[in-house]
Amino acid sequence: MRKSALLASVMRSGQRRRLLASLPIAMAEQLRTQIALVRRHGWDELSLVEPLLHGQELTVTQTDADLGLEEIVQLSHILSAATLSRVVMATTAGEASFVLAALDPQIAKAVCAELTTMRPLPPALAAAVRNAAQTHAAAVPAMRALP
């Protein structure tokens, strides 16, 4: 969340508003709090954040399991199209048609529209999105795999 706050703190205000609006309410509030902390400390300088954007000197912990199609479909029922589009972009190697075909047609259409306006995610941000989605999927009881 802190890395996301650093990145969001240097976004244009319109981009930041759209990002926050696309997140679940509780997550958006957490991110707003962290962004305020970043600003209070004066860390919202592009020169400080730029290494994160390019993945330089950044280690991202990998999750034990990759986010699979079933988890993405389940997340599609609880995430906004904007947030889900980031998850799809982060988990597919540029070809999202397979994932989109598995989604409800209305959701797939909305996600596809979001994907057409997005730029590719920097590697570190894509990894953070995958990790956050995996964590979110694991936190929802209905999405946990049974032994």
N, CA, C and O atoms as a GROMACS GRO file, in nm:
protein
  588
    1MET      N    1   0.083  -0.119   0.000
    1MET     CA    2   0.000   0.000   0.000
    1MET      C    3   0.087   0.125   0.000
    1MET      O    4   0.052   0.226  -0.063
    2ARG      N    5   0.201   0.120   0.071
    2ARG     CA    6   0.288   0.237   0.077
    2ARG      C    7   0.350   0.268  -0.058
    2ARG      O    8   0.363   0.385  -0.095
    3LYS      N    9   0.388   0.166  -0.132
    3LYS     CA   10   0.443   0.188  -0.266
    3LYS      C   11   0.336   0.246  -0.358
    3LYS      O   12   0.364   0.333  -0.440
    4SER      N   13   0.214   0.197  -0.345
    4SER     CA   14   0.104   0.250  -0.425
    4SER      C   15   0.080   0.397  -0.391
    4SER      O   16   0.053   0.478  -0.480
    5ALA      N   17   0.091   0.432  -0.264
    5ALA     CA   18   0.073   0.572  -0.222
    5ALA      C   19   0.183   0.660  -0.281
    5ALA      O   20   0.156   0.772  -0.324
    6LEU      N   21   0.305   0.609  -0.283
    6LEU     CA   22   0.414   0.686  -0.346
    6LEU      C   23   0.384   0.712  -0.492
    6LEU      O   24   0.397   0.824  -0.540
    7LEU      N   25   0.344   0.607  -0.563
    7LEU     CA   26   0.313   0.622  -0.705
    7LEU      C   27   0.195   0.716  -0.727
    7LEU      O   28   0.199   0.803  -0.814
    8ALA      N   29   0.090   0.698  -0.648
    8ALA     CA   30  -0.029   0.782  -0.664
    8ALA      C   31  -0.001   0.927  -0.629
    8ALA      O   32  -0.065   1.017  -0.684
    9SER      N   33   0.093   0.951  -0.539
    9SER     CA   34   0.121   1.088  -0.496
    9SER      C   35   0.179   1.174  -0.607
    9SER      O   36   0.168   1.297  -0.602
   10VAL      N   37   0.240   1.113  -0.708
   10VAL     CA   38   0.298   1.191  -0.818
   10VAL      C   39   0.213   1.186  -0.944
   10VAL      O   40   0.252   1.240  -1.047
   11MET      N   41   0.097   1.122  -0.937
   11MET     CA   42   0.005   1.120  -1.051
   11MET      C   43  -0.060   1.256  -1.068
   11MET      O   44  -0.069   1.334  -0.973
   12ARG      N   45  -0.106   1.284  -1.189
   12ARG     CA   46  -0.188   1.403  -1.210
   12ARG      C   47  -0.316   1.385  -1.128
   12ARG      O   48  -0.364   1.273  -1.110
   13SER      N   49  -0.370   1.495  -1.080
   13SER     CA   50  -0.486   1.486  -0.989
   13SER      C   51  -0.604   1.412  -1.052
   13SER      O   52  -0.672   1.337  -0.982
   14GLY      N   53  -0.629   1.431  -1.180
   14GLY     CA   54  -0.738   1.360  -1.247
   14GLY      C   55  -0.715   1.210  -1.251
   14GLY      O   56  -0.807   1.131  -1.229
   15GLN      N   57  -0.592   1.170  -1.279
   15GLN     CA   58  -0.558   1.027  -1.281
   15GLN      C   59  -0.575   0.968  -1.142
   15GLN      O   60  -0.630   0.859  -1.125
   16ARG      N   61  -0.527   1.042  -1.041
   16ARG     CA   62  -0.536   0.993  -0.904
   16ARG      C   63  -0.683   0.978  -0.862
   16ARG      O   64  -0.720   0.880  -0.798
   17ARG      N   65  -0.767   1.076  -0.899
   17ARG     CA   66  -0.910   1.067  -0.865
   17ARG      C   67  -0.974   0.945  -0.930
   17ARG      O   68  -1.052   0.873  -0.866
   18ARG      N   69  -0.941   0.920  -1.058
   18ARG     CA   70  -0.998   0.802  -1.127
   18ARG      C   71  -0.949   0.673  -1.062
   18ARG      O   72  -1.026   0.578  -1.046
   19LEU      N   73  -0.822   0.669  -1.026
   19LEU     CA   74  -0.768   0.550  -0.959
   19LEU      C   75  -0.842   0.526  -0.829
   19LEU      O   76  -0.889   0.414  -0.804
   20LEU      N   77  -0.854   0.627  -0.746
   20LEU     CA   78  -0.921   0.612  -0.617
   20LEU      C   79  -1.068   0.575  -0.634
   20LEU      O   80  -1.121   0.496  -0.556
   21ALA      N   81  -1.133   0.631  -0.733
   21ALA     CA   82  -1.274   0.600  -0.758
   21ALA      C   83  -1.293   0.456  -0.805
   21ALA      O   84  -1.400   0.398  -0.785
   22SER      N   85  -1.190   0.398  -0.867
   22SER     CA   86  -1.202   0.262  -0.918
   22SER      C   87  -1.179   0.155  -0.812
   22SER      O   88  -1.209   0.038  -0.834
   23LEU      N   89  -1.126   0.195  -0.698
   23LEU     CA   90  -1.093   0.100  -0.592
   23LEU      C   91  -1.212   0.076  -0.500
   23LEU      O   92  -1.301   0.162  -0.490
   24PRO      N   93  -1.215  -0.039  -0.433
   24PRO     CA   94  -1.316  -0.059  -0.329
   24PRO      C   95  -1.302   0.053  -0.224
   24PRO      O   96  -1.191   0.101  -0.200
   25ILE      N   97  -1.410   0.093  -0.163
   25ILE     CA   98  -1.413   0.210  -0.074
   25ILE      C   99  -1.308   0.200   0.037
   25ILE      O  100  -1.235   0.296   0.061
   26ALA      N  101  -1.300   0.087   0.105
   26ALA     CA  102  -1.205   0.074   0.216
   26ALA      C  103  -1.061   0.086   0.167
   26ALA      O  104  -0.978   0.149   0.233
   27MET      N  105  -1.032   0.027   0.052
   27MET     CA  106  -0.897   0.035  -0.003
   27MET      C  107  -0.864   0.178  -0.044
   27MET      O  108  -0.752   0.225  -0.022
   28ALA      N  109  -0.960   0.247  -0.103
   28ALA     CA  110  -0.939   0.387  -0.144
   28ALA      C  111  -0.911   0.474  -0.022
   28ALA      O  112  -0.824   0.562  -0.028
   29GLU      N  113  -0.982   0.451   0.087
   29GLU     CA  114  -0.958   0.529   0.209
   29GLU      C  115  -0.819   0.503   0.265
   29GLU      O  116  -0.750   0.596   0.307
   30GLN      N  117  -0.777   0.376   0.264
   30GLN     CA  118  -0.641   0.343   0.310
   30GLN      C  119  -0.538   0.414   0.223
   30GLN      O  120  -0.442   0.471   0.275
   31LEU      N  121  -0.559   0.410   0.093
   31LEU     CA  122  -0.464   0.473   0.001
   31LEU      C  123  -0.462   0.624   0.022
   31LEU      O  124  -0.355   0.685   0.020
   32ARG      N  125  -0.578   0.686   0.040
   32ARG     CA  126  -0.583   0.831   0.067
   32ARG      C  127  -0.502   0.866   0.192
   32ARG      O  128  -0.428   0.965   0.194
   33THR      N  129  -0.517   0.786   0.296
   33THR     CA  130  -0.444   0.808   0.420
   33THR      C  131  -0.294   0.799   0.396
   33THR      O  132  -0.217   0.882   0.445
   34GLN      N  133  -0.252   0.698   0.320
   34GLN     CA  134  -0.110   0.680   0.291
   34GLN      C  135  -0.057   0.792   0.202
   34GLN      O  136   0.057   0.837   0.220
   35ILE      N  137  -0.137   0.839   0.106
   35ILE     CA  138  -0.096   0.950   0.019
   35ILE      C  139  -0.076   1.075   0.104
   35ILE      O  140   0.021   1.149   0.084
   36ALA      N  141  -0.165   1.100   0.199
   36ALA     CA  142  -0.152   1.215   0.288
   36ALA      C  143  -0.022   1.207   0.368
   36ALA      O  144   0.045   1.307   0.389
   37LEU      N  145   0.012   1.088   0.413
   37LEU     CA  146   0.136   1.067   0.487
   37LEU      C  147   0.258   1.097   0.399
   37LEU      O  148   0.352   1.163   0.442
   38VAL      N  149   0.254   1.047   0.276
   38VAL     CA  150   0.362   1.073   0.180
   38VAL      C  151   0.380   1.223   0.161
   38VAL      O  152   0.492   1.274   0.164
   39ARG      N  153   0.271   1.293   0.142
   39ARG     CA  154   0.277   1.438   0.121
   39ARG      C  155   0.326   1.512   0.245
   39ARG      O  156   0.406   1.605   0.235
   40ARG      N  157   0.280   1.469   0.360
   40ARG     CA  158   0.321   1.532   0.486
   40ARG      C  159   0.472   1.524   0.505
   40ARG      O  160   0.534   1.617   0.557
   41HIS      N  161   0.531   1.413   0.462
   41HIS     CA  162   0.676   1.395   0.474
   41HIS      C  163   0.754   1.453   0.357
   41HIS      O  164   0.877   1.455   0.359
   42GLY      N  165   0.683   1.500   0.255
   42GLY     CA  166   0.751   1.559   0.139
   42GLY      C  167   0.812   1.456   0.046
   42GLY      O  168   0.906   1.486  -0.028
   43TRP      N  169   0.758   1.336   0.048
   43TRP     CA  170   0.813   1.229  -0.037
   43TRP      C  171   0.747   1.226  -0.174
   43TRP      O  172   0.781   1.140  -0.256
   44ASP      N  173   0.655   1.316  -0.201
   44ASP     CA  174   0.584   1.315  -0.329
   44ASP      C  175   0.663   1.389  -0.437
   44ASP      O  176   0.611   1.478  -0.504
   45GLU      N  177   0.787   1.351  -0.450
   45GLU     CA  178   0.878   1.406  -0.551
   45GLU      C  179   0.903   1.299  -0.657
   45GLU      O  180   0.936   1.185  -0.624
   46LEU      N  181   0.886   1.337  -0.782
   46LEU     CA  182   0.905   1.242  -0.891
   46LEU      C  183   1.043   1.178  -0.887
   46LEU      O  184   1.058   1.060  -0.918
   47SER      N  185   1.145   1.255  -0.849
   47SER     CA  186   1.281   1.200  -0.845
   47SER      C  187   1.294   1.087  -0.743
   47SER      O  188   1.376   0.997  -0.760
   48LEU      N  189   1.213   1.091  -0.638
   48LEU     CA  190   1.214   0.982  -0.539
   48LEU      C  191   1.135   0.862  -0.587
   48LEU      O  192   1.169   0.747  -0.556
   49VAL      N  193   1.030   0.888  -0.662
   49VAL     CA  194   0.937   0.783  -0.703
   49VAL      C  195   0.978   0.719  -0.836
   49VAL      O  196   0.943   0.604  -0.863
   50GLU      N  197   1.052   0.792  -0.918
   50GLU     CA  198   1.087   0.744  -1.051
   50GLU      C  199   1.152   0.605  -1.052
   50GLU      O  200   1.119   0.525  -1.139
   51PRO      N  201   1.244   0.573  -0.959
   51PRO     CA  202   1.299   0.436  -0.960
   51PRO      C  203   1.193   0.328  -0.946
   51PRO      O  204   1.208   0.219  -1.001
   52LEU      N  205   1.084   0.357  -0.874
   52LEU     CA  206   0.975   0.260  -0.862
   52LEU      C  207   0.906   0.238  -0.996
   52LEU      O  208   0.866   0.127  -1.030
   53LEU      N  209   0.893   0.347  -1.073
   53LEU     CA  210   0.825   0.338  -1.201
   53LEU      C  211   0.902   0.253  -1.301
   53LEU      O  212   0.842   0.189  -1.388
   54HIS      N  213   1.032   0.251  -1.289
   54HIS     CA  214   1.115   0.177  -1.383
   54HIS      C  215   1.165   0.045  -1.326
   54HIS      O  216   1.237  -0.029  -1.393
   55GLY      N  217   1.128   0.016  -1.203
   55GLY     CA  218   1.166  -0.111  -1.142
   55GLY      C  219   1.312  -0.116  -1.100
   55GLY      O  220   1.364  -0.224  -1.074
   56GLN      N  221   1.379  -0.003  -1.094
   56GLN     CA  222   1.519  -0.001  -1.057
   56GLN      C  223   1.534  -0.019  -0.907
   56GLN      O  224   1.460   0.041  -0.828
   57GLU      N  225   1.628  -0.102  -0.869
   57GLU     CA  226   1.659  -0.125  -0.729
   57GLU      C  227   1.534  -0.156  -0.646
   57GLU      O  228   1.522  -0.114  -0.531
   58LEU      N  229   1.444  -0.229  -0.705
   58LEU     CA  230   1.320  -0.261  -0.637
   58LEU      C  231   1.302  -0.412  -0.639
   58LEU      O  232   1.307  -0.475  -0.744
   59THR      N  233   1.282  -0.467  -0.524
   59THR     CA  234   1.253  -0.609  -0.518
   59THR      C  235   1.108  -0.625  -0.477
   59THR      O  236   1.062  -0.564  -0.381
   60VAL      N  237   1.038  -0.705  -0.551
   60VAL     CA  238   0.896  -0.729  -0.524
   60VAL      C  239   0.882  -0.874  -0.482
   60VAL      O  240   0.926  -0.964  -0.552
   61THR      N  241   0.822  -0.894  -0.367
   61THR     CA  242   0.804  -1.031  -0.322
   61THR      C  243   0.702  -1.100  -0.412
   61THR      O  244   0.598  -1.042  -0.445
   62GLN      N  245   0.732  -1.220  -0.449
   62GLN     CA  246   0.642  -1.296  -0.535
   62GLN      C  247   0.546  -1.377  -0.448
   62GLN      O  248   0.582  -1.424  -0.340
   63THR      N  249   0.427  -1.392  -0.496
   63THR     CA  250   0.332  -1.476  -0.425
   63THR      C  251   0.362  -1.621  -0.457
   63THR      O  252   0.423  -1.652  -0.560
   64ASP      N  253   0.320  -1.710  -0.368
   64ASP     CA  254   0.346  -1.852  -0.389
   64ASP      C  255   0.273  -1.906  -0.511
   64ASP      O  256   0.327  -1.991  -0.582
   65ALA      N  257   0.154  -1.858  -0.535
   65ALA     CA  258   0.074  -1.910  -0.646
   65ALA      C  259   0.038  -1.797  -0.740
   65ALA      O  260   0.014  -1.684  -0.697
   66ASP      N  261   0.035  -1.827  -0.869
   66ASP     CA  262  -0.007  -1.728  -0.967
   66ASP      C  263  -0.157  -1.708  -0.956
   66ASP      O  264  -0.230  -1.797  -0.913
   67LEU      N  265  -0.202  -1.592  -0.996
   67LEU     CA  266  -0.344  -1.562  -0.998
   67LEU      C  267  -0.402  -1.633  -1.120
   67LEU      O  268  -0.363  -1.603  -1.233
   68GLY      N  269  -0.493  -1.723  -1.098
   68GLY     CA  270  -0.548  -1.803  -1.207
   68GLY      C  271  -0.678  -1.746  -1.261
   68GLY      O  272  -0.732  -1.648  -1.209
   69LEU      N  273  -0.726  -1.808  -1.366
   69LEU     CA  274  -0.849  -1.765  -1.431
   69LEU      C  275  -0.967  -1.768  -1.335
   69LEU      O  276  -1.049  -1.676  -1.334
   70GLU      N  277  -0.976  -1.872  -1.253
   70GLU     CA  278  -1.088  -1.882  -1.159
   70GLU      C  279  -1.089  -1.766  -1.060
   70GLU      O  280  -1.195  -1.711  -1.029
   71GLU      N  281  -0.970  -1.728  -1.012
   71GLU     CA  282  -0.963  -1.616  -0.918
   71GLU      C  283  -1.002  -1.485  -0.987
   71GLU      O  284  -1.071  -1.401  -0.927
   72ILE      N  285  -0.959  -1.467  -1.111
   72ILE     CA  286  -0.994  -1.345  -1.184
   72ILE      C  287  -1.145  -1.338  -1.206
   72ILE      O  288  -1.205  -1.231  -1.190
   73VAL      N  289  -1.205  -1.450  -1.241
   73VAL     CA  290  -1.351  -1.453  -1.261
   73VAL      C  291  -1.421  -1.419  -1.129
   73VAL      O  292  -1.517  -1.342  -1.129
   74GLN      N  293  -1.375  -1.475  -1.018
   74GLN     CA  294  -1.436  -1.444  -0.889
   74GLN      C  295  -1.417  -1.297  -0.852
   74GLN      O  296  -1.508  -1.233  -0.801
   75LEU      N  297  -1.297  -1.244  -0.879
   75LEU     CA  298  -1.272  -1.102  -0.851
   75LEU      C  299  -1.361  -1.012  -0.935
   75LEU      O  300  -1.394  -0.901  -0.894
   76SER      N  301  -1.400  -1.060  -1.052
   76SER     CA  302  -1.484  -0.979  -1.141
   76SER      C  303  -1.620  -0.949  -1.079
   76SER      O  304  -1.688  -0.855  -1.120
   77HIS      N  305  -1.660  -1.028  -0.981
   77HIS     CA  306  -1.789  -1.007  -0.915
   77HIS      C  307  -1.781  -0.901  -0.805
   77HIS      O  308  -1.884  -0.853  -0.758
   78ILE      N  309  -1.659  -0.865  -0.764
   78ILE     CA  310  -1.646  -0.771  -0.652
   78ILE      C  311  -1.563  -0.647  -0.684
   78ILE      O  312  -1.567  -0.550  -0.609
   79LEU      N  313  -1.488  -0.648  -0.793
   79LEU     CA  314  -1.406  -0.532  -0.830
   79LEU      C  315  -1.474  -0.452  -0.940
   79LEU      O  316  -1.552  -0.505  -1.018
   80SER      N  317  -1.442  -0.325  -0.945
   80SER     CA  318  -1.493  -0.241  -1.055
   80SER      C  319  -1.422  -0.281  -1.184
   80SER      O  320  -1.318  -0.347  -1.181
   81ALA      N  321  -1.478  -0.241  -1.296
   81ALA     CA  322  -1.417  -0.272  -1.426
   81ALA      C  323  -1.278  -0.210  -1.436
   81ALA      O  324  -1.187  -0.270  -1.493
   82ALA      N  325  -1.261  -0.089  -1.383
   82ALA     CA  326  -1.131  -0.022  -1.389
   82ALA      C  327  -1.026  -0.100  -1.310
   82ALA      O  328  -0.914  -0.119  -1.358
   83THR      N  329  -1.062  -0.143  -1.190
   83THR     CA  330  -0.968  -0.219  -1.108
   83THR      C  331  -0.941  -0.356  -1.171
   83THR      O  332  -0.826  -0.400  -1.177
   84LEU      N  333  -1.046  -0.422  -1.216
   84LEU     CA  334  -1.029  -0.553  -1.278
   84LEU      C  335  -0.943  -0.544  -1.404
   84LEU      O  336  -0.866  -0.635  -1.433
   85SER      N  337  -0.956  -0.434  -1.478
   85SER     CA  338  -0.874  -0.419  -1.600
   85SER      C  339  -0.726  -0.415  -1.564
   85SER      O  340  -0.642  -0.465  -1.640
   86ARG      N  341  -0.692  -0.354  -1.451
   86ARG     CA  342  -0.552  -0.352  -1.407
   86ARG      C  343  -0.505  -0.492  -1.370
   86ARG      O  344  -0.392  -0.531  -1.400
   87VAL      N  345  -0.592  -0.568  -1.306
   87VAL     CA  346  -0.558  -0.706  -1.271
   87VAL      C  347  -0.537  -0.788  -1.398
   87VAL      O  348  -0.440  -0.863  -1.408
   88VAL      N  349  -0.626  -0.772  -1.495
   88VAL     CA  350  -0.614  -0.846  -1.622
   88VAL      C  351  -0.486  -0.806  -1.693
   88VAL      O  352  -0.414  -0.893  -1.743
   89MET      N  353  -0.457  -0.677  -1.698
   89MET     CA  354  -0.335  -0.632  -1.765
   89MET      C  355  -0.210  -0.686  -1.695
   89MET      O  356  -0.113  -0.723  -1.761
   90ALA      N  357  -0.214  -0.691  -1.563
   90ALA     CA  358  -0.098  -0.737  -1.487
   90ALA      C  359  -0.077  -0.888  -1.496
   90ALA      O  360   0.035  -0.936  -1.479
   91THR      N  361  -0.184  -0.963  -1.523
   91THR     CA  362  -0.173  -1.109  -1.524
   91THR      C  363  -0.163  -1.170  -1.662
   91THR      O  364  -0.128  -1.288  -1.676
   92THR      N  365  -0.193  -1.093  -1.764
   92THR     CA  366  -0.182  -1.146  -1.900
   92THR      C  367  -0.062  -1.085  -1.969
   92THR      O  368  -0.022  -0.973  -1.936
   93ALA      N  369  -0.006  -1.155  -2.061
   93ALA     CA  370   0.111  -1.106  -2.133
   93ALA      C  371   0.067  -1.027  -2.256
   93ALA      O  372   0.111  -1.054  -2.368
   94GLY      N  373  -0.021  -0.931  -2.234
   94GLY     CA  374  -0.067  -0.847  -2.344
   94GLY      C  375  -0.185  -0.903  -2.422
   94GLY      O  376  -0.244  -0.830  -2.502
   95GLU      N  377  -0.222  -1.027  -2.400
   95GLU     CA  378  -0.335  -1.087  -2.472
   95GLU      C  379  -0.441  -1.127  -2.370
   95GLU      O  380  -0.431  -1.231  -2.305
   96ALA      N  381  -0.542  -1.043  -2.356
   96ALA     CA  382  -0.644  -1.063  -2.254
   96ALA      C  383  -0.768  -1.134  -2.305
   96ALA      O  384  -0.860  -1.157  -2.226
   97SER      N  385  -0.775  -1.168  -2.433
   97SER     CA  386  -0.898  -1.223  -2.490
   97SER      C  387  -0.944  -1.351  -2.420
   97SER      O  388  -1.064  -1.373  -2.405
   98PHE      N  389  -0.851  -1.435  -2.378
   98PHE     CA  390  -0.887  -1.560  -2.310
   98PHE      C  391  -0.957  -1.529  -2.178
   98PHE      O  392  -1.060  -1.589  -2.146
   99VAL      N  393  -0.901  -1.437  -2.102
   99VAL     CA  394  -0.960  -1.399  -1.973
   99VAL      C  395  -1.095  -1.332  -1.995
   99VAL      O  396  -1.192  -1.362  -1.926
  100LEU      N  397  -1.101  -1.240  -2.092
  100LEU     CA  398  -1.226  -1.169  -2.120
  100LEU      C  399  -1.338  -1.265  -2.160
  100LEU      O  400  -1.454  -1.243  -2.126
  101ALA      N  401  -1.303  -1.371  -2.233
  101ALA     CA  402  -1.403  -1.469  -2.276
  101ALA      C  403  -1.464  -1.543  -2.158
  101ALA      O  404  -1.577  -1.593  -2.168
  102ALA      N  405  -1.392  -1.552  -2.048
  102ALA     CA  406  -1.442  -1.624  -1.931
  102ALA      C  407  -1.530  -1.537  -1.841
  102ALA      O  408  -1.598  -1.588  -1.752
  103LEU      N  409  -1.530  -1.407  -1.865
  103LEU     CA  410  -1.606  -1.315  -1.780
  103LEU      C  411  -1.749  -1.300  -1.830
  103LEU      O  412  -1.780  -1.329  -1.946
  104ASP      N  413  -1.836  -1.254  -1.742
  104ASP     CA  414  -1.972  -1.217  -1.780
  104ASP      C  415  -1.961  -1.115  -1.895
  104ASP      O  416  -1.879  -1.024  -1.888
  105PRO      N  417  -2.043  -1.129  -2.000
  105PRO     CA  418  -2.030  -1.041  -2.117
  105PRO      C  419  -2.032  -0.891  -2.085
  105PRO      O  420  -1.955  -0.815  -2.145
  106GLN      N  421  -2.117  -0.848  -1.993
  106GLN     CA  422  -2.121  -0.705  -1.959
  106GLN      C  423  -1.993  -0.661  -1.890
  106GLN      O  424  -1.940  -0.553  -1.919
  107ILE      N  425  -1.943  -0.744  -1.801
  107ILE     CA  426  -1.818  -0.712  -1.732
  107ILE      C  427  -1.703  -0.712  -1.832
  107ILE      O  428  -1.619  -0.623  -1.829
  108ALA      N  429  -1.700  -0.812  -1.920
  108ALA     CA  430  -1.594  -0.821  -2.020
  108ALA      C  431  -1.592  -0.697  -2.109
  108ALA      O  432  -1.486  -0.645  -2.142
  109LYS      N  433  -1.711  -0.650  -2.147
  109LYS     CA  434  -1.719  -0.530  -2.232
  109LYS      C  435  -1.663  -0.408  -2.160
  109LYS      O  436  -1.588  -0.330  -2.218
  110ALA      N  437  -1.699  -0.392  -2.033
  110ALA     CA  438  -1.650  -0.278  -1.955
  110ALA      C  439  -1.499  -0.287  -1.932
  110ALA      O  440  -1.428  -0.186  -1.942
  111VAL      N  441  -1.449  -0.408  -1.904
  111VAL     CA  442  -1.305  -0.426  -1.883
  111VAL      C  443  -1.230  -0.400  -2.013
  111VAL      O  444  -1.125  -0.336  -2.013
  112CYS      N  445  -1.283  -0.449  -2.123
  112CYS     CA  446  -1.221  -0.428  -2.254
  112CYS      C  447  -1.211  -0.278  -2.285
  112CYS      O  448  -1.109  -0.231  -2.336
  113ALA      N  449  -1.317  -0.204  -2.254
  113ALA     CA  450  -1.315  -0.059  -2.276
  113ALA      C  451  -1.206   0.008  -2.193
  113ALA      O  452  -1.137   0.098  -2.240
  114GLU      N  453  -1.190  -0.038  -2.069
  114GLU     CA  454  -1.084   0.017  -1.983
  114GLU      C  455  -0.946  -0.018  -2.038
  114GLU      O  456  -0.856   0.065  -2.040
  115LEU      N  457  -0.931  -0.143  -2.084
  115LEU     CA  458  -0.801  -0.187  -2.135
  115LEU      C  459  -0.756  -0.106  -2.256
  115LEU      O  460  -0.636  -0.083  -2.275
  116THR      N  461  -0.851  -0.063  -2.338
  116THR     CA  462  -0.814   0.011  -2.459
  116THR      C  463  -0.757   0.149  -2.426
  116THR      O  464  -0.687   0.208  -2.509
  117THR      N  465  -0.786   0.201  -2.308
  117THR     CA  466  -0.736   0.334  -2.271
  117THR      C  467  -0.613   0.329  -2.182
  117THR      O  468  -0.555   0.433  -2.150
  118MET      N  469  -0.572   0.209  -2.143
  118MET     CA  470  -0.460   0.196  -2.049
  118MET      C  471  -0.326   0.183  -2.121
  118MET      O  472  -0.316   0.127  -2.230
  119ARG      N  473  -0.226   0.237  -2.056
  119ARG     CA  474  -0.088   0.214  -2.100
  119ARG      C  475  -0.038   0.089  -2.028
  119ARG      O  476  -0.091   0.054  -1.922
  120PRO      N  477   0.064   0.023  -2.083
  120PRO     CA  478   0.120  -0.093  -2.012
  120PRO      C  479   0.169  -0.053  -1.873
  120PRO      O  480   0.221   0.057  -1.854
  121LEU      N  481   0.153  -0.143  -1.779
  121LEU     CA  482   0.197  -0.116  -1.642
  121LEU      C  483   0.348  -0.139  -1.632
  121LEU      O  484   0.399  -0.235  -1.690
  122PRO      N  485   0.419  -0.054  -1.559
  122PRO     CA  486   0.560  -0.081  -1.533
  122PRO      C  487   0.572  -0.215  -1.460
  122PRO      O  488   0.481  -0.251  -1.385
  123PRO      N  489   0.681  -0.289  -1.478
  123PRO     CA  490   0.694  -0.422  -1.418
  123PRO      C  491   0.669  -0.426  -1.267
  123PRO      O  492   0.601  -0.516  -1.218
  124ALA      N  493   0.722  -0.330  -1.195
  124ALA     CA  494   0.704  -0.331  -1.049
  124ALA      C  495   0.558  -0.307  -1.012
  124ALA      O  496   0.507  -0.368  -0.918
  125LEU      N  497   0.492  -0.219  -1.084
  125LEU     CA  498   0.351  -0.192  -1.057
  125LEU      C  499   0.265  -0.314  -1.094
  125LEU      O  500   0.171  -0.347  -1.022
  126ALA      N  501   0.297  -0.379  -1.205
  126ALA     CA  502   0.223  -0.500  -1.244
  126ALA      C  503   0.238  -0.608  -1.136
  126ALA      O  504   0.141  -0.676  -1.102
  127ALA      N  505   0.359  -0.624  -1.084
  127ALA     CA  506   0.380  -0.722  -0.977
  127ALA      C  507   0.302  -0.685  -0.852
  127ALA      O  508   0.246  -0.772  -0.786
  128ALA      N  509   0.298  -0.557  -0.820
  128ALA     CA  510   0.222  -0.512  -0.703
  128ALA      C  511   0.072  -0.537  -0.721
  128ALA      O  512   0.003  -0.576  -0.627
  129VAL      N  513   0.022  -0.514  -0.842
  129VAL     CA  514  -0.120  -0.539  -0.871
  129VAL      C  515  -0.150  -0.688  -0.858
  129VAL      O  516  -0.250  -0.727  -0.798
  130ARG      N  517  -0.062  -0.773  -0.914
  130ARG     CA  518  -0.082  -0.919  -0.903
  130ARG      C  519  -0.084  -0.962  -0.756
  130ARG      O  520  -0.170  -1.039  -0.714
  131ASN      N  521   0.012  -0.911  -0.679
  131ASN     CA  522   0.019  -0.948  -0.537
  131ASN      C  523  -0.104  -0.900  -0.461
  131ASN      O  524  -0.158  -0.973  -0.378
  132ALA      N  525  -0.150  -0.778  -0.490
  132ALA     CA  526  -0.269  -0.726  -0.423
  132ALA      C  527  -0.392  -0.807  -0.461
  132ALA      O  528  -0.476  -0.837  -0.375
  133ALA      N  529  -0.404  -0.844  -0.587
  133ALA     CA  530  -0.518  -0.924  -0.632
  133ALA      C  531  -0.515  -1.062  -0.567
  133ALA      O  532  -0.618  -1.114  -0.525
  134GLN      N  533  -0.397  -1.121  -0.558
  134GLN     CA  534  -0.383  -1.252  -0.494
  134GLN      C  535  -0.422  -1.243  -0.347
  134GLN      O  536  -0.492  -1.330  -0.295
  135THR      N  537  -0.376  -1.138  -0.280
  135THR     CA  538  -0.410  -1.118  -0.140
  135THR      C  539  -0.560  -1.098  -0.122
  135THR      O  540  -0.621  -1.154  -0.031
  136HIS      N  541  -0.620  -1.018  -0.211
  136HIS     CA  542  -0.764  -0.993  -0.205
  136HIS      C  543  -0.842  -1.122  -0.230
  136HIS      O  544  -0.941  -1.150  -0.161
  137ALA      N  545  -0.797  -1.199  -0.327
  137ALA     CA  546  -0.864  -1.325  -0.358
  137ALA      C  547  -0.856  -1.421  -0.239
  137ALA      O  548  -0.953  -1.490  -0.208
  138ALA      N  549  -0.741  -1.424  -0.174
  138ALA     CA  550  -0.724  -1.514  -0.059
  138ALA      C  551  -0.804  -1.469   0.062
  138ALA      O  552  -0.839  -1.550   0.147
  139ALA      N  553  -0.834  -1.339   0.070
  139ALA     CA  554  -0.907  -1.285   0.185
  139ALA      C  555  -1.057  -1.309   0.177
  139ALA      O  556  -1.126  -1.303   0.278
  140VAL      N  557  -1.108  -1.336   0.058
  140VAL     CA  558  -1.251  -1.359   0.041
  140VAL      C  559  -1.279  -1.507   0.064
  140VAL      O  560  -1.233  -1.591  -0.013
  141PRO      N  561  -1.354  -1.541   0.170
  141PRO     CA  562  -1.375  -1.682   0.205
  141PRO      C  563  -1.427  -1.768   0.090
  141PRO      O  564  -1.385  -1.883   0.076
  142ALA      N  565  -1.515  -1.716   0.008
  142ALA     CA  566  -1.573  -1.795  -0.101
  142ALA      C  567  -1.470  -1.828  -0.208
  142ALA      O  568  -1.493  -1.916  -0.291
  143MET      N  569  -1.357  -1.758  -0.207
  143MET     CA  570  -1.257  -1.778  -0.312
  143MET      C  571  -1.142  -1.868  -0.268
  143MET      O  572  -1.055  -1.901  -0.349
  144ARG      N  573  -1.141  -1.907  -0.143
  144ARG     CA  574  -1.032  -1.991  -0.094
  144ARG      C  575  -1.050  -2.133  -0.145
  144ARG      O  576  -1.161  -2.188  -0.146
  145ALA      N  577  -0.940  -2.191  -0.188
  145ALA     CA  578  -0.943  -2.329  -0.237
  145ALA      C  579  -0.956  -2.423  -0.118
  145ALA      O  580  -0.892  -2.404  -0.014
  146LEU      N  581  -1.038  -2.523  -0.133
  146LEU     CA  582  -1.053  -2.623  -0.028
  146LEU      C  583  -0.950  -2.733  -0.049
  146LEU      O  584  -0.919  -2.769  -0.162
  147PRO      N  585  -0.895  -2.787   0.061
  147PRO     CA  586  -0.794  -2.894   0.048
  147PRO      C  587  -0.854  -3.023  -0.003
  147PRO      O  588  -0.783  -3.122  -0.019
   0.00000   0.00000   0.00000
